[in-house]
């Protein structure tokens, strides 16, 4: 498990601007954020507040205009080039012509890992995400929730230092989403990974997170970081804990403040 007292991610005075002149858009402004190792942190806020933009900066998919980002003392680019960043999007983006085992093993294949080793690792991950028996299935044969489990397993195949999730369950029905939330909570407990999750759902953020980062409408700023001390391990029954609704109310209050001040 990661040391949840030590900083894994340090973001300092980060800003990002798209375009120039009349088309200039300030997407992020003066972001300061610390993410402890081994924690699960959620980014919440209204559409267009920069949640996904910040996640893409952490994953070296976007270059900030100014400021500094370090992940374990390294730049996001160094971490990505070492294949130590796992990224999962709302769409699983699995390759239809490859079965699930070979989809999960693909990043290892691209790194030149021999077939026996990469398939053994993929099989371990299939067990971790609960897809036993579907190794030979193709993506079109699986439900949306199962495809997303396969995408998470693929992201874990290179043993990343950090897992970045951009609304991975947003397109799923509520029952499937609840089930996948619990799978993610279990995977986080088992692996001890540092996880950053973008979500629009304050209830999802409270259920899963150690820390909730509330962002304001554009330009994206952090209005508050809420520590979540709900007992772990979490389950759907955690939603009946007295502190759960209090945290949901606090999160909603902070979002409303952000709209008022944004």
ABEGO torsion letter per residue (X at the ends): XBBAABBABBBBGBBBBBEBEAABBBABBGBBBBBBBGBBBBBBEBBGAGAAAAAAAAAGABBBABEBBBBGGBBAAAAAAAGABBBBBABAGBBAABBAAAAAAAAAAAAGBBAAAAAAAAAAAAAAAGABGAAABBAAABBAAAAAAAAAAAAAAAGBABBBBBGAAAABBAAAAAAAAAAAAAAAAAAGBBBBBBBABAAAAAAABABBBBBBBOBBBBABBBBBABBOBBBAAAAABAAAAAAAAAAAAAAAAAAAAX
